[in-house]
């Protein structure tokens, strides 16, 4: 039985029906098809994508009953097993997108096979750091949901719904726990919102939006810093906190909701301010030594485990901020030049897909 019931719904979402908010919508897919047909560079990138899709047709799903990455050091057998299973995520998304591009039923059937295998075998545990790995599966479902056979669709939707409710009802969400207000919560909100939009579940959507407001107020500060930065003394975690908030803000905007990039909390904090606070460090105008004053034991354990980038005093590398830059340009196109500089001007298939979602 659900322990939590949403009682407040935002009026703007009360009677809404959402299409493909998480993935590429019909118009964006049409633009992609046109680019593949008419643009030489996109054609070349698509050829590599198509090669991978064809390869995945011959592979079998490798679902894991419980995703285990959070709190485990590199090399831990449970983490290694999970990482091997999570290779399925990109396969699902690739197969779903291949079906959208060329309409070949074999890609749809294989993607459904992967999604169904995970739906049958994976048991949600309410850990957002583990569940954040499911993003490509949710996006794959969103891409093909209109064409999934009824029996399979019911099973997949049940799995996704249970994953979202496990997050909402998790003991890690209880008031007074650090995981209710730090980067864990940012990933929790993103996952619940993402599943909500994919399933057109207004209860989940409204819960994510309501709690995003609270998270911005509690987790981010008016000067642009964040709770996670102060606790970990690391840009790495400031970025890891902002990335899911940006993803959720983009979904809300695509659904014609409020602009949560510029939204300011009662104490004056905003996602925009926290992104802009990061910019001088990305440009190299300021430097930061990571983890010197972290209060979290796991950071020190990873340093002892010789995991790259976690040794106290490691200098922040601008490239680590690429996930935030790629998302923030959706709201602030003026950051495109900085994104190009930090990424080295590289243009790949992922860039093509991201650019299709940019606000026009």
C-alpha positions in Angstrom: 0.0 0.0 0.0 1.3 3.5 -0.8 2.4 5.4 2.2 2.2 8.7 0.4 -0.7 10.3 -1.5 -0.3 13.6 -3.3 -3.1 15.9 -2.2 -1.9 19.1 -4.0 -1.7 19.3 -7.7 -0.6 22.3 -9.7 -3.5 23.7 -11.8 -1.3 23.8 -14.9 -1.0 20.0 -14.8 -4.4 19.0 -13.5 -5.9 18.0 -16.8 -2.8 17.7 -19.0 -2.0 14.7 -21.2 1.6 14.3 -22.1 3.1 12.7 -25.2 6.9 12.2 -25.5 8.4 14.6 -23.0 11.3 12.4 -21.8 12.4 11.2 -25.3 12.3 12.8 -28.7 8.8 13.8 -29.8 7.3 13.3 -33.2 8.5 16.6 -34.6 12.1 16.1 -33.3 12.2 12.6 -34.7 11.1 14.0 -38.1 13.9 16.5 -37.9 16.4 13.7 -37.1 15.2 11.7 -40.1 15.6 14.7 -42.3 19.2 15.4 -41.0 20.1 11.7 -41.6 18.9 12.0 -45.2 20.3 15.4 -46.1 23.3 16.2 -43.9 26.5 14.3 -44.7 28.0 14.6 -41.2 24.8 13.3 -39.5 24.7 10.4 -42.1 28.1 9.3 -41.0 27.3 9.5 -37.3 24.0 7.6 -38.0 25.9 4.8 -39.7 27.9 4.1 -36.5 24.6 4.2 -34.5 22.9 1.8 -36.9 25.8 -0.6 -36.7 25.4 -0.8 -32.9 21.6 -1.3 -33.2 22.1 -4.2 -35.6 24.6 -5.8 -33.2 22.2 -5.5 -30.3 19.6 -7.5 -32.3 21.8 -10.6 -31.7 22.3 -10.0 -27.9 20.3 -11.2 -25.0 19.0 -9.2 -22.0 21.1 -9.4 -18.8 18.8 -8.0 -16.1 19.9 -7.9 -12.5 17.4 -8.3 -9.6 18.8 -5.4 -7.5 20.9 -2.6 -8.9 23.9 -2.0 -6.6 26.3 0.8 -7.3 25.7 3.3 -4.4 28.3 3.2 -1.6 30.4 0.5 -3.2 34.0 0.9 -4.1 35.4 0.3 -7.6 36.1 -3.4 -8.0 33.4 -4.5 -5.6 31.9 -7.7 -7.1 28.3 -6.5 -6.6 29.2 -3.2 -8.4 31.0 -5.0 -11.2 28.0 -7.3 -11.7 25.6 -4.4 -11.8 27.8 -2.5 -14.2 27.7 -5.4 -16.6 24.0 -5.7 -16.4 23.5 -1.9 -16.9 25.1 -2.3 -20.4 21.5 -3.2 -21.3 20.3 0.4 -20.8 22.1 1.8 -23.8 21.0 -1.2 -25.9 17.3 -0.5 -25.0 17.6 3.1 -26.0 19.5 2.4 -29.2 17.0 -0.2 -30.3 14.0 2.1 -29.5 15.5 5.0 -31.4 16.4 2.8 -34.4 12.8 1.7 -34.5 11.6 5.3 -34.5 14.0 6.2 -37.3 13.4 3.4 -39.7 10.2 1.7 -38.5 11.6 -1.8 -38.7 9.6 -4.1 -36.4 12.6 -6.1 -35.5 14.1 -3.2 -33.4 10.8 -2.8 -31.6 10.5 -6.5 -30.8 14.1 -6.6 -29.4 13.6 -3.5 -27.3 10.4 -4.9 -25.8 12.3 -8.1 -25.1 14.9 -6.1 -23.1 12.4 -3.9 -21.3 10.2 -6.9 -20.4 13.2 -8.9 -19.1 14.1 -6.1 -16.7 10.4 -5.6 -15.7 10.2 -9.2 -14.7 13.5 -9.5 -12.9 14.5 -6.1 -11.4 13.1 -5.3 -8.0 13.1 -1.6 -7.0 14.9 -0.8 -3.7 14.2 2.9 -3.4 17.8 4.0 -3.8 18.0 7.0 -6.2 21.7 6.6 -6.8 21.1 3.1 -8.1 17.8 4.0 -9.9 19.3 7.0 -11.7 20.9 4.4 -14.0 17.5 3.5 -15.4 17.2 6.8 -17.4 17.9 5.1 -20.8 15.3 2.5 -20.1 12.6 5.1 -19.3 13.5 7.0 -22.4 13.4 3.8 -24.5 9.9 3.1 -23.1 8.8 6.7 -23.9 10.0 6.3 -27.5 8.0 3.1 -28.2 5.2 3.1 -25.7 2.5 3.6 -28.4 3.6 0.4 -30.1 4.3 -2.0 -27.2 2.0 -5.0 -27.1 -0.6 -4.7 -24.3 0.6 -7.5 -22.1 4.2 -6.4 -22.2 3.2 -2.8 -21.8 1.3 -3.5 -18.6 4.2 -5.4 -17.1 6.7 -2.7 -18.0 4.5 0.1 -16.7 4.0 -1.8 -13.4 7.8 -2.0 -13.0 8.4 1.7 -13.7 5.5 2.7 -11.4 6.8 0.5 -8.6 10.3 2.1 -9.1 8.9 5.6 -8.7 6.8 4.7 -5.6 9.7 2.9 -4.0 11.6 6.2 -4.2 8.8 8.2 -2.7 8.2 5.8 0.1 11.8 5.0 0.8 13.2 5.3 4.3 15.9 7.4 2.7 13.3 10.0 2.0 12.3 10.5 5.7 12.7 13.9 7.3 15.9 14.3 9.2 18.0 12.1 6.9 20.8 13.7 4.8 19.6 11.6 1.8 16.3 13.5 1.9 18.0 16.8 1.0 21.3 16.2 -0.7 22.1 14.9 -4.2 20.2 11.7 -3.5 17.0 13.7 -3.4 17.9 15.5 -6.7 18.2 12.1 -8.4 15.0 10.9 -6.7 13.0 13.8 -8.0 14.3 13.4 -11.5 13.6 9.7 -11.6 10.0 10.1 -10.2 9.3 13.0 -12.6 10.8 11.2 -15.5 8.7 8.1 -14.9 5.7 10.3 -14.3 6.0 12.0 -17.7 6.6 8.7 -19.4 3.6 7.1 -17.9 1.4 10.2 -18.0 1.0 9.9 -14.2 -0.1 13.3 -12.9 0.3 12.1 -9.3 4.0 11.4 -9.8 4.6 14.5 -11.9 3.0 16.8 -9.3 5.0 15.2 -6.5 8.3 15.7 -8.4 7.5 19.4 -9.1 6.3 20.2 -5.6 9.4 18.6 -4.1 11.7 20.3 -6.6 10.6 23.6 -5.2 11.5 22.4 -1.7 14.8 21.0 -2.9 16.0 24.2 -4.5 15.2 26.0 -1.3 17.0 23.6 1.0 19.8 22.3 -1.2 20.9 25.4 -3.1 22.1 28.7 -1.7 21.6 32.3 -2.9 25.3 32.7 -3.5 25.2 29.8 -6.0 26.9 27.2 -3.8 25.1 24.0 -2.7 24.7 21.8 0.3 26.6 19.0 -1.5 29.5 21.3 -2.3 29.8 22.4 1.3 29.5 18.8 2.6 31.9 17.2 0.1 34.1 20.2 -0.8 34.0 19.0 -4.4 32.7 20.5 -7.6 32.1 16.9 -8.6 29.1 16.7 -6.2 27.9 20.2 -7.0 27.6 19.0 -10.6 26.2 15.6 -9.6 23.4 17.5 -7.8 22.7 20.0 -10.6 22.6 17.5 -13.4 19.3 15.7 -12.3 17.7 19.0 -11.4 18.4 20.3 -14.9 17.0 17.1 -16.5 13.8 17.5 -14.5 13.6 21.2 -15.2 13.9 20.5 -18.9 11.1 17.9 -18.8 8.8 20.3 -17.0 9.6 23.0 -19.6 8.9 20.6 -22.5 5.6 19.9 -20.9 4.8 23.6 -21.0 5.2 24.0 -17.2 7.0 26.6 -15.2 10.7 27.6 -15.8 12.5 26.0 -12.9 15.9 27.1 -14.3 15.2 30.7 -13.3 12.8 29.9 -10.5 14.0 31.5 -7.2 13.2 29.9 -3.8 12.1 32.0 -0.8 15.7 32.3 0.2 16.9 33.5 -3.2 18.5 30.3 -4.5 18.0 28.9 -8.0 19.4 26.4 -10.4 20.5 29.2 -12.7 22.6 30.8 -9.9 24.2 27.5 -9.0 25.1 26.9 -12.7 26.5 30.4 -13.1 28.6 30.0 -9.9 30.3 27.1 -11.5 31.2 28.9 -14.8 34.4 30.7 -13.6 35.8 27.3 -12.5 34.9 25.8 -15.9 36.6 28.7 -17.6 39.7 28.3 -15.5 39.4 31.8 -13.9 39.1 30.0 -10.6 40.5 26.7 -9.3 39.4 24.3 -6.7 41.2 21.5 -4.9 38.6 18.7 -4.5 37.7 16.8 -1.3 40.2 18.6 0.9 37.6 19.2 3.6 35.0 16.6 2.8 32.8 15.4 5.7 31.9 12.1 4.0 33.8 8.9 4.8 33.1 7.3 1.4 35.1 10.0 -0.3 38.1 9.2 1.8 37.5 5.5 1.2 37.6 6.0 -2.6 40.8 8.0 -2.2 42.4 5.0 -0.4 41.1 2.8 -3.1 43.1 4.9 -5.6 40.0 5.8 -7.6 41.0 8.6 -10.1 39.9 12.1 -9.1 39.0 11.4 -5.5 42.4 12.0 -3.8 42.2 15.1 -1.6 43.7 18.1 -3.4 42.9 16.8 -6.9 42.4 19.8 -9.1 38.9 20.3 -10.5 38.9 19.5 -14.2 36.5 21.6 -16.4 35.6 18.6 -18.5 33.7 17.1 -15.4 31.2 19.9 -15.9 30.1 18.8 -19.4 26.9 17.1 -18.2 25.8 20.4 -16.6 26.8 22.5 -19.7 25.1 20.2 -22.1 21.8 20.6 -20.2 22.0 24.2 -19.2 22.4 25.4 -22.8 18.7 24.4 -23.2 17.8 27.4 -21.1 20.8 29.6 -21.8 22.1 29.4 -25.4 24.9 31.9 -24.5 26.7 29.0 -22.9 27.1 27.2 -26.3 30.5 28.7 -26.9 31.8 27.5 -23.6 30.4 24.1 -24.2 32.2 23.9 -27.5 35.4 25.0 -25.9 35.3 22.5 -23.0 34.2 19.6 -25.2 36.9 20.3 -27.7 34.4 21.0 -30.5 33.7 17.3 -30.7 30.5 16.5 -32.6 29.0 13.0 -32.0 25.7 11.2 -32.2 24.8 12.2 -28.7 25.3 15.9 -29.6 22.9 15.5 -32.5 20.2 14.1 -30.2 20.7 16.7 -27.5 20.6 19.6 -30.0 17.2 18.4 -31.2 15.8 19.1 -27.8 17.2 22.6 -27.5 14.7 25.4 -27.2 14.2 27.1 -30.5 
